Amino acid sequence: MFITRDGVALAGAGVMMQVNRHVNKDSCNSLHRTSSSDNHSLFPSKLVAKPCVDNHSVDSRRRDTENWRVLNSEALREVESYRRMIQAKSDKLEEEYAEKLSKLCLHETEERRRNKIEELNVLEHSHCDYYKLKLRMQAEIAGLLERMQTTKQQWA
């Protein structure tokens, strides 16, 4: 609101008018013109300027406030949907990671099992060779003992 030197309140005055305003203290205390000493005034002295309430600006502010509330709620819903999408994606990636890790562990375990089976086969083969060698040596020792007995009997 802009108040002229004469004490007349002008509603809807722009920012430029508000920047350059010079107002008497008396005119600030009253919102209407009390005397008409200036004959060159644009307004007749009998008209009284009433305080002006701009319903349009109030409604506009209410609409702006409501628009901001709507935008805010939409933004919050969007943030929440993004949060849910991120959580779902994180859960999915975690599940895939756990599955890959278990498969990796499974592959490593299978590889270790194959290596142990190979080692076991080598040990069984060497044990079998040792057992055959032992049987052969026992047979040879038995044959040598027999020959020693016959030789001993021949010399006796």
Backbone torsions as a table, in degrees:
resi	resn	phi	psi	omega
1	MET	NA	142.4	-178.2
2	PHE	-121.4	133.7	-179.8
3	ILE	-112.9	127.4	-179.2
4	THR	-80.0	175.4	178.6
5	ARG	-61.3	-28.4	-178.5
6	ASP	-82.4	-3.0	179.9
7	GLY	89.4	15.3	-179.5
8	VAL	-90.5	130.6	179.7
9	ALA	-88.9	127.4	177.3
10	LEU	-111.2	120.2	179.4
11	ALA	-86.9	149.0	174.2
12	GLY	77.7	14.8	178.1
13	ALA	-69.2	142.0	-175.2
14	GLY	-72.9	178.0	-178.9
15	VAL	-64.9	-37.8	-178.0
16	MET	-62.5	-37.0	178.9
17	MET	-69.3	-35.5	-178.5
18	GLN	-70.4	-31.1	-178.7
19	VAL	-69.1	-39.7	-173.8
20	ASN	-97.2	17.4	-174.3
21	ARG	-81.2	141.9	174.3
22	HIS	-127.3	115.7	-171.6
23	VAL	-123.9	139.2	173.6
24	ASN	-74.4	153.7	177.6
25	LYS	-64.9	-34.0	-179.9
26	ASP	-65.4	-39.6	-178.7
27	SER	-73.5	-23.9	176.9
28	CYS	-71.5	-32.9	-177.0
29	ASN	-74.2	-26.7	178.5
30	SER	-120.7	143.2	-177.3
31	LEU	-96.0	3.9	178.0
32	HIS	-134.1	163.3	-177.6
33	ARG	-82.1	127.8	-177.5
34	THR	-95.9	-30.9	-179.6
35	SER	-135.6	155.9	-179.9
36	SER	-115.8	78.8	178.5
37	SER	-85.3	-19.8	-178.1
38	ASP	-98.7	113.0	-178.7
39	ASN	-78.2	-13.6	-179.3
40	HIS	-91.0	14.6	-178.2
41	SER	-68.6	149.3	178.1
42	LEU	-75.0	-26.0	-176.9
43	PHE	-105.9	139.4	175.2
44	PRO	-65.2	150.9	-175.4
45	SER	-69.4	-20.8	-177.4
46	LYS	-79.7	-18.9	179.1
47	LEU	-81.9	135.0	-179.9
48	VAL	-107.5	128.1	178.1
49	ALA	-80.4	123.8	-179.3
50	LYS	-96.2	153.2	175.7
51	PRO	-57.5	133.5	-174.3
52	CYS	-104.4	125.3	173.8
53	VAL	-107.4	118.4	-176.6
54	ASP	-88.2	97.7	-179.5
55	ASN	-63.4	-30.6	179.9
56	HIS	-63.1	-44.5	-179.0
57	SER	-69.6	-35.2	177.3
58	VAL	-64.4	-46.7	178.1
59	ASP	-62.7	-40.4	179.3
60	SER	-62.0	-42.5	178.8
61	ARG	-66.0	-39.1	177.5
62	ARG	-63.1	-44.1	177.5
63	ARG	-62.1	-43.1	178.4
64	ASP	-61.3	-43.5	178.6
65	THR	-61.1	-45.0	179.5
66	GLU	-64.2	-41.5	177.4
67	ASN	-60.7	-42.1	178.8
68	TRP	-65.3	-38.6	177.5
69	ARG	-62.6	-44.3	179.3
70	VAL	-62.5	-46.9	178.7
71	LEU	-61.0	-40.8	179.2
72	ASN	-63.4	-45.4	-179.9
73	SER	-66.1	-38.4	176.4
74	GLU	-63.3	-42.2	179.1
75	ALA	-63.6	-41.0	178.5
76	LEU	-64.6	-41.2	176.6
77	ARG	-63.0	-41.2	179.5
78	GLU	-64.8	-42.1	177.5
79	VAL	-61.5	-43.3	179.8
80	GLU	-64.3	-40.1	178.3
81	SER	-66.0	-40.8	176.0
82	TYR	-62.2	-40.7	180.0
83	ARG	-62.3	-42.7	178.0
84	ARG	-65.3	-41.0	178.5
85	MET	-63.1	-42.8	179.6
86	ILE	-63.8	-43.0	179.6
87	GLN	-63.3	-43.5	178.8
88	ALA	-63.3	-43.6	179.5
89	LYS	-64.5	-41.3	178.4
90	SER	-62.7	-44.1	178.4
91	ASP	-61.8	-43.4	179.9
92	LYS	-63.2	-45.2	179.3
93	LEU	-64.3	-39.1	178.5
94	GLU	-63.5	-42.1	178.3
95	GLU	-63.4	-44.8	178.3
96	GLU	-62.3	-41.0	179.4
97	TYR	-63.1	-44.6	179.3
98	ALA	-63.0	-40.5	178.9
99	GLU	-64.3	-45.4	178.8
100	LYS	-63.7	-40.0	179.0
101	LEU	-64.6	-41.9	178.5
102	SER	-65.9	-39.0	176.9
103	LYS	-64.9	-40.7	178.2
104	LEU	-62.2	-45.0	177.3
105	CYS	-63.2	-38.8	179.1
106	LEU	-63.9	-44.2	178.2
107	HIS	-62.7	-44.1	178.7
108	GLU	-62.6	-42.2	179.4
109	THR	-64.5	-43.1	177.9
110	GLU	-62.9	-39.8	178.4
111	GLU	-64.0	-44.6	177.4
112	ARG	-62.5	-39.8	178.5
113	ARG	-62.7	-43.7	177.6
114	ARG	-60.9	-43.7	178.9
115	ASN	-62.3	-42.6	179.0
116	LYS	-65.0	-38.9	177.9
117	ILE	-63.6	-41.8	176.8
118	GLU	-60.8	-46.1	178.4
119	GLU	-60.3	-42.2	178.6
120	LEU	-62.3	-43.9	178.2
121	ASN	-61.4	-42.2	178.4
122	VAL	-62.9	-44.6	179.4
123	LEU	-64.2	-41.8	177.5
124	GLU	-61.9	-42.6	179.5
125	HIS	-63.0	-45.3	179.8
126	SER	-67.0	-37.6	177.1
127	HIS	-63.9	-41.6	177.8
128	CYS	-61.4	-45.0	177.5
129	ASP	-60.9	-43.1	179.2
130	TYR	-62.2	-44.3	-179.3
131	TYR	-63.1	-43.0	177.4
132	LYS	-62.4	-43.1	178.3
133	LEU	-62.0	-40.8	179.2
134	LYS	-62.6	-45.4	178.9
135	LEU	-62.2	-42.3	178.6
136	ARG	-63.0	-43.6	-179.9
137	MET	-65.7	-39.3	177.3
138	GLN	-62.5	-40.6	178.5
139	ALA	-64.6	-43.1	178.9
140	GLU	-64.3	-42.2	178.9
141	ILE	-63.6	-42.1	178.0
142	ALA	-62.2	-41.4	178.0
143	GLY	-65.0	-41.3	178.5
144	LEU	-65.3	-42.0	178.4
145	LEU	-62.8	-39.1	177.8
146	GLU	-63.3	-45.9	179.5
147	ARG	-64.3	-36.9	178.3
148	MET	-65.3	-39.0	178.4
149	GLN	-63.3	-45.0	179.7
150	THR	-65.8	-39.2	179.1
151	THR	-66.2	-40.5	179.5
152	LYS	-63.7	-40.1	179.1
153	GLN	-69.7	-34.3	179.2
154	GLN	-69.6	-34.9	-178.7
155	TRP	-82.3	-19.9	-179.1
156	ALA	-87.7	NA	NA
